Amino acid sequence: MCDLHAFIPSPPLIHCDNMSSIALGSNAVFHSKIKSLETDYHFVRERVQKGGLELRYIPTKEQTADIMTKGLHGPQFNSHFGKLRLGKPSCV
């Protein structure tokens, strides 16, 4: 966002339902064990360490992003759809 000259008062928050991913992104101790991982993991870890990004655990059932990536059952789909404030789902 600095390249776009946009001010963000606090670091962006990424909700994650995988504790291992949060540990890899937050803890430099694991660095020697993950050297073979893709560049994006290293990018996220670097941003977290510099304070430019925050990772927080969220239970899988509360992960709203799943509506974009998984086939969900009706009640869970409706719950996430409502959280996104897109109106009423047409499949109801």
ROPA-98072 format. One record per residue (C-alpha): y negated, z, x; residue number from 1; residue in one letter. Coordinates in nm, 3 decimals. Example, Ala and Ser with C-alpha at 12.3 -4.5 7.8 and 13.67 -1.06 7.14 Angstrom:
<node <0.450,0.780,1.230>,1,"a">
<node <0.106,0.714,1.367>,2,"s">
//
This chain:
<node <0.000,0.000,0.000>,1,"m">
<node <-0.228,0.047,0.299>,2,"c">
<node <-0.206,-0.327,0.362>,3,"d">
<node <-0.338,-0.380,0.009>,4,"l">
<node <-0.611,-0.119,0.066>,5,"h">
<node <-0.481,0.083,-0.229>,6,"a">
<node <-0.509,0.461,-0.222>,7,"f">
<node <-0.212,0.660,-0.349>,8,"i">
<node <-0.286,1.036,-0.375>,9,"p">
<node <0.077,1.140,-0.325>,10,"s">
<node <0.382,0.967,-0.177>,11,"p">
<node <0.588,0.754,-0.416>,12,"p">
<node <0.889,0.937,-0.558>,13,"l">
<node <1.233,0.775,-0.564>,14,"i">
<node <1.493,0.935,-0.790>,15,"h">
<node <1.846,0.906,-0.655>,16,"c">
<node <2.178,1.025,-0.800>,17,"d">
<node <2.356,1.016,-0.465>,18,"n">
<node <2.324,1.329,-0.251>,19,"m">
<node <2.459,1.149,0.057>,20,"s">
<node <2.184,0.888,0.036>,21,"s">
<node <1.922,1.161,0.011>,22,"i">
<node <2.070,1.338,0.313>,23,"a">
<node <2.072,1.015,0.517>,24,"l">
<node <1.717,0.937,0.414>,25,"g">
<node <1.581,1.283,0.484>,26,"s">
<node <1.769,1.420,0.783>,27,"n">
<node <1.730,1.276,1.132>,28,"a">
<node <2.044,1.460,1.248>,29,"v">
<node <2.257,1.190,1.086>,30,"f">
<node <2.077,0.913,1.275>,31,"h">
<node <2.341,0.873,1.547>,32,"s">
<node <2.614,0.835,1.283>,33,"k">
<node <2.439,0.564,1.083>,34,"i">
<node <2.322,0.321,1.348>,35,"k">
<node <2.546,0.052,1.200>,36,"s">
<node <2.388,0.078,0.852>,37,"l">
<node <2.148,-0.182,0.723>,38,"e">
<node <1.784,-0.186,0.819>,39,"t">
<node <1.668,-0.068,0.475>,40,"d">
<node <1.828,0.275,0.526>,41,"y">
<node <1.641,0.316,0.852>,42,"h">
<node <1.318,0.199,0.686>,43,"f">
<node <1.351,0.459,0.408>,44,"v">
<node <1.440,0.737,0.654>,45,"r">
<node <1.135,0.654,0.866>,46,"e">
<node <0.903,0.658,0.562>,47,"r">
<node <1.044,0.992,0.441>,48,"v">
<node <0.995,1.148,0.784>,49,"q">
<node <0.634,1.025,0.800>,50,"k">
<node <0.565,1.165,0.451>,51,"g">
<node <0.503,0.825,0.295>,52,"g">
<node <0.798,0.846,0.057>,53,"l">
<node <0.978,1.127,-0.126>,54,"e">
<node <1.342,1.131,-0.235>,55,"l">
<node <1.457,1.357,-0.518>,56,"r">
<node <1.796,1.412,-0.676>,57,"y">
<node <1.844,1.326,-1.042>,58,"i">
<node <2.174,1.361,-1.231>,59,"p">
<node <2.346,1.031,-1.306>,60,"t">
<node <2.307,1.074,-1.683>,61,"k">
<node <1.929,1.095,-1.640>,62,"e">
<node <1.899,0.791,-1.410>,63,"q">
<node <1.685,0.558,-1.624>,64,"t">
<node <1.722,0.272,-1.374>,65,"a">
<node <2.086,0.241,-1.483>,66,"d">
<node <1.970,0.053,-1.793>,67,"i">
<node <1.880,-0.235,-1.559>,68,"m">
<node <2.202,-0.232,-1.356>,69,"t">
<node <2.489,-0.107,-1.575>,70,"k">
<node <2.641,-0.161,-1.915>,71,"g">
<node <2.574,0.166,-2.097>,72,"l">
<node <2.713,0.305,-2.422>,73,"h">
<node <2.480,0.309,-2.724>,74,"g">
<node <2.342,0.666,-2.709>,75,"p">
<node <2.277,0.656,-2.335>,76,"q">
<node <2.124,0.308,-2.361>,77,"f">
<node <1.896,0.420,-2.646>,78,"n">
<node <1.787,0.729,-2.452>,79,"s">
<node <1.689,0.530,-2.142>,80,"h">
<node <1.530,0.256,-2.352>,81,"f">
<node <1.310,0.517,-2.518>,82,"g">
<node <1.210,0.665,-2.181>,83,"k">
<node <1.085,0.323,-2.074>,84,"l">
<node <0.867,0.309,-2.390>,85,"r">
<node <0.968,-0.045,-2.471>,86,"l">
<node <0.994,0.015,-2.845>,87,"g">
<node <1.313,0.032,-3.049>,88,"k">
<node <1.616,-0.151,-2.911>,89,"p">
<node <1.714,-0.452,-3.122>,90,"s">
<node <2.086,-0.365,-3.099>,91,"c">
<node <2.047,-0.045,-3.304>,92,"v">
//
